[in-house]
Amino acid sequence: MALDARIRELGSRHQSLEQAIQDEMRRPYADELRLKELKRQKLRLKEQIETLSDQLH
């Protein structure tokens, strides 16, 4: 199903953003603006995943 593939793709991007957030937080002087933007992007992806998952059921 195309919807399943889209959910997996978004999940992969969500994981990549989580890794980027963790990497940024490990830096001695984390860029707070970058962290905020990464977290915002991650939240948008989570919402998209939830919306698509609801459509499957």
C-alpha positions, 0 to 999 in steps of 0.5 A, a space after each residue: 500500500 502506498 499509505 504504508 510506504 508513506 508512513 514508513 518514510 515519515 517514520 524514517 525522517 522522524 528518526 533522523 530528526 531525533 538523531 539530529 536533535 540528540 547530536 545537537 544537544 551533545 555539542 558543548 554550545 548547542 544552537 537553541 534556534 536549531 534545536 527548536 526548529 528540529 523539534 518543530 519539524 519532528 512534531 509536524 512529522 509525528 502529526 502527519 504520521 498519526 493522521 495517516 495512521 488514522 486513515 489506515 484504520 
